Amino acid sequence: MNAPLAEDRLQRILNLLARHGSLRTTALTEALGVSGATTRRDLDTLERRGLIRKMHGGAALASQDQGYQDRAALHQGRKTDLAQTALGLIRPGQTVYLDAGTTARSVAQALRRTPELTRTLRVVTHGIDVAYELNGECPLYVVGGEVYGSTFSLTGPDALDTVRRYRYDLFLVGCTSIDPTRGPTNSNLIEAQQKAAIIAQSTRTALIADSSKWGPPGFATFARFDQLRDWVTDHAPADARAAFEAQGVQVHQPQLR
């Protein structure tokens, strides 16, 4: 197996620390399949960015949830490519539920650049930033609830009750990580329950997640592989592609430029 690229490693370290709270450097090195020196350099980089705090022999997240702006800064070009690929799944006239988070915001930005499609859609979201991007672009419904600052999302019992009232043609959903045996996961239990409820109300669900999300164990699973129709990703490792395609999930990757 090839060692992950630098930014992929950084995201995987953050995903692992989000799951476990703290880990020893040796455990991170083994999980990443790199040298101890590489892991220590990566931890130095994350500490300089203010995302982790190093401890004797290991590291922990600086906060329980990685900040929204910090996540938004990672893989910006990749998210743009994934968003453009995701647009190929949308059909005129559909009711589309767009998840919260930085990848969902990239999809919203891509929709703004394609008004001929977007103005035919009805979009529902619990993402505050997504609503901001699409305000005035199409009929837009925002699910209310308590603000969860890590993802600029609206969650809680009110939000959960609302999403269960409607039907959606397509749900474009993101995740914190993809557990190889359990499926896509989220770091927040309440938001995971909300995603699961939306999937139950959706005709088609497409997971949008880059390859750095594959492998780390997650906290709260919100879907089985067989509940997904599509996986939009930058690169599908052989074991990941096999896991998805075994359940009939179609893998979509951006066209090489």
N, C-alpha and C positions, 0 to 999 in steps of 0.2 A: 504494500500500500504506500502510495506517495505521501510524504509529509505535507500537511496543509500549508497554504501560503500564509504570509505574515498576518494579514487582516483577518483571515479565516481563523487562525490560531487565537488571536485576541478575542474574537467573538465566542469561540468555543470555551476559552477560559472563563469568560463572563457567564456563559450559560451554565458551566459546571459549578461555579461559585454560587450562582443564583439557586441552584438545586441543593447544594450541600452547606451553604453558608461560609464554610472555610475548608481548605484542603492543603495538604502538605505538598511541597514542590515535587517530591518524588511521585506522588499520585498523579499530579497534573502531567508530569513528563511521560509517565506510562500511558495515560489516556490519550495524549496527543501524538505519541510515537515519534518524539524528537529527543534531542540531547538535553541534558540538564542545563547546559550553558544557554541553549536557545530558550528554554522555559524561563530562566532567570532574566534574560534580556527582555522577554515579553512581559514579565511581571514588572520590570522597571518601567517599561513603556506605559503600561496601564496605571501604574502608580503616579507617573508624571501627569497623566491625563485626569487624575483625581478619581478614577473609577474603582480602585482597590486600595487596600492597605496591606503592606507586607508585614508578616510576623516572623518570628524565629522559625525557620524551616517550612514556611508556607505563606498563605495569603487568604484574605477574606474580602468580600465586597465592601466598598466604602459605605454603601447603604444596601438595604435588602433588595431594592429594585434599581436596576440601572436607569439613569436619568434619560428622559425623552430626548433632550438635545444631544446627549452623548450617543444614543443609538441612531439618531438621525444623521450624525456625522459619519457613521460607518457605512461603507459600501454604497455611496450615493449613486455612482454610475450604474452599478449592478441593479439597484432598485428601480432606476429609470428603465432599464432594459426589461426587467421582469414586468413592470407595469405595462409597457407597450405590448408585450406578449400576452398579458392577461386581457387586453382589450379585444384580442381575437376571439375570445370566448363569449363576448357580449353580443346580443342580437338586438336590433332596433325594437322598441316597444316593450322591452322587458322591465320587470321590477327587480332591481339589483340591490342586494344588501351588501354594503361595503363596510368591512371591519374597521376598527380603530387601529392606530399605530402608524409608524413611519413608512412602512411599505404601502399601507392603504392610502396614506397621503400622496405617495407617488402615483398611485392609480388615479386618484382624484385629479392630480395635476395633468396626467395624460388625458383624462376625459375633457378637461378644459381646453385642451389643444385640438379636440375633435368634436366641435359643436354640432356638426351634422348628425352624429350619433347621439351625443349626450342629450340634446334637446328632445329626443324621442323617449328617453328613459324616465322611470320613476326610481329614485335612489333613496334607500333607507340606511341610516347609520347611527351608531352611538359614539362616533368619533368627532370630537369638537373641531379638530383641525380639518378633517374631511368635510364637515359641514361648511366651514369657512371657505375652503377651496371651491366648493360647488354651489355656494349661495348665488342664486340668480341664473344658474346655468341650466337647471332642469327642475321639475317638481321634486322637492326634497323634503324628507321626513326625518326628524331627529328624535331618537329615543331618549327620554328623560331619565334622570336618576342622579346618584351621587357621583361627583367628579373623582375619578381615579387618576391622580396626577401623573403617574409613571407613563401612561399611554394617552393622556388627554382624552379619556373616554368616560362615558356615563354608564354606571353600573348599579346593581342593587335590585331589591324586590320589585320596584316600580318598572325598571327597565326590563327585567325578566318577564313580568306580566305583559308588558306592551309587545315585546317581540313575538310572543305566542299568539297574538291576535291576528296576525297577517300571514300571507303566503308570499314566497319569494321565488322568482324563476331561477336566480343565480345568487349564490353567496360566495363572495371572494374573501377568504379568511387567511389570516396570518397566524403565526405561532411563535412560541419562545424556543422550542426545540422539537425534534421528531425522534421519539423513542423507537428504536428498531423493532421492538416487540409489542409496544402498546399503542403507537400512533402519535399524532401531533399533540403537544402539551402546551400549557400556559403556566406562567409563574404565579398567577392569581386565581384562587379557587372560584371566586364569584364570577370573574370574567370567563373562566372556563365553562361554568354552568350556563352562562349566557350564550356562548358560542354553540354549545351543544343544543340549546333550545332553538337557535336560529337554523342549525342544520336540520333539525326535525321538521321545520316549516319550509324547507327549501327543496325545489325540484332537483337542483344541481348544486354541488359544492365543489369549489376549486381552491385548493391550498396554494398559497403563494409564499414560498420560503426558499431562500438560497441554500446552497449546499453546506454552509457552515452550521446550519441548524440540525443536520443529520447526525445522530449518534449520541449526543449528551442525554442522560436521563433527565426527564422533566418532572415537575411537581404534580400537575393536575391534567390528566388526559381528557380531551373533550371530543375525540372522534376516533373510531376505528378506521383502518385503511379502507375497508369495504364501504364506508359511508361517503367516501370521496369519489368524484368522477375524474378529477384532473389534479395534477401537480405541476405548477409553474415554477421552474427553478433555473439557475444559471448552469449547473452541472449536476448530473445524476451519477454518483458513484455506482459501481456495478451492483453492490449489495442493496443499495437503496432502490435502484431501478427494479431489481428483482422483487423486492418486498412490495412495491407499489403495483407493478404490473401483474403480480400473482393474484391481486385482488381486483383486477380489471381497471386500474387507474391509469389514465393516459398521461404520459410525461411530455411536457411542453418546455422547450428551451429557446432562448432568443436566437435569431439568425445571426451568424457571424458577420461582423462588419469589416 
